[in-house]
Amino acid sequence: MRPVTFEPEEIIAAGKALQAEGVVNITGFALRKRVGGGDPSRLRQVWDGYLAGQTSVEPEPLADLPPELADAVKTVTATLTGHVVQLLRELNDRAVRAAECRVDDITRTAEEQKAQAERELADAVQTV
């Protein structure tokens, strides 16, 4: 397969130039004539890829909610927010209690090790 002679930027520039001239239906052969060579199907493929990237679908404006539905959404949102806040408080409380238990366990273990070391030191002093 031959290497690509014309870069996509050149092909896109040629397509834009054709559009500026008022050409509505840009074909691979029109692009080929503008760039001076190349495979028309590849040129058209590059141009179509460029056009696909340029088209953007604009969303249609949405209708406002009926007042009854808007009120229901506000109520449900407030209730849901209250439940989420309560859940977060409970989770935080559990996390704090778990952390305090770990600290207590580590402190107790350290105190036991300290007491053991003091006993061993006292035994060593008596032996000497």
N, C-alpha and C positions, 0 to 999 in steps of 0.2 A: 504494500500500500504506500502510495506517495505521501510525503509529508505535506502538511497544509501550507499552501502558498499565501493565502490571504487570511489575515487575522480577523477574529470576530469584530473587532473595533472598526476595521476598514469596511466590512460588510454592512455594519450598522450605520456607519457614516454615509455609505452609498444609499442605503434605504431612506435615511433621513433626507438626503439631497433629492431623491426621487419624490418624496412626499412634498418637499418644498416647491418642487416644480409642478405640483398638482396631480401627480400620478396617483390614482386611487388604488388600483390593483397592481401591487408590486409583485412581479414574477421573478423566478430564479434567473430567467434569461435577461430580464431588465437589470438585475443586480450584476450578472456576469458582464453585461455590456458596460456598466458603470465602473466596476473594479478592474476590468480588463482581462478577465479569465476566470477559471475555476469551474467546479462542478455545480451546475444550476440547482440540483437537488440539495446539495450541502449548503449553498448560499441561501436558499429559501428556508432550510431548516434553521440556520443561525438567525435569520430575520424573524421567523415565526417564534423562536425562543425568546428573542428580544421583545417582540410584541406581547407575548404571554406574560412576561415579567412586568410590562408597563400597564396592562389593564388591571384596574382595581375596581372591585365591586363596592359601590357606595351603599351603605345600609339605608334602608327606607326608614323614615321617621316612625317611631312607635307611637301608638295611641296612648293617651293617659288612661290610668286605671280608673274604673268607676269608684266613686267615693266609698261605697260599702266595702269594696275589695281593698281599697287603700287602707281603710280603718282596720280591716281584718289583718292585713299584712303588718301594720304597726303593732297591733295587739300580740300577734304571734312572735314578732321580732322582740318585743319587750319581754315576753315570757321566756323565750329561748335564751335571751341574754341573761336573764336572772338565773336560769338553770346552769348555764355555762359558768357564770361567776361562782355559783355555789359549788359546782364540781371542782373548779380551780382551787377554791378555798380548802375543800376537803383533801385534794391531792397535795396541796402545799403543807397542810397540817400533818398528813401522813409522812411526807418527806422529811419534815422537821423532826418528828418523833423518831423516825428511823435513824436520822443523823445523830440525834441525842443519844440513842441507844448505842450506836457505834462508838461515840466518844466515851460514854460510860464504860463500855467493855474495854476499850483501850486503856482508859485511866485505871480501871481495876487491875488489869493485867500488869500495867507498869508498876502499880503499888505493890502487887504480889512479888514481882521480880525484885523490886527495891528491898522489900522485907527479907526475901530469900538471900539477897546479896549481903544485907546487914547481918543476918544470922551466920552466914558462912564466914564473914569477916570477924565476927565475935568468936567463932570456933577457932579460926586461925590465930587470933590474938592469944587465946587461952593455950593453944598448943605451943606457941613460941614462948 
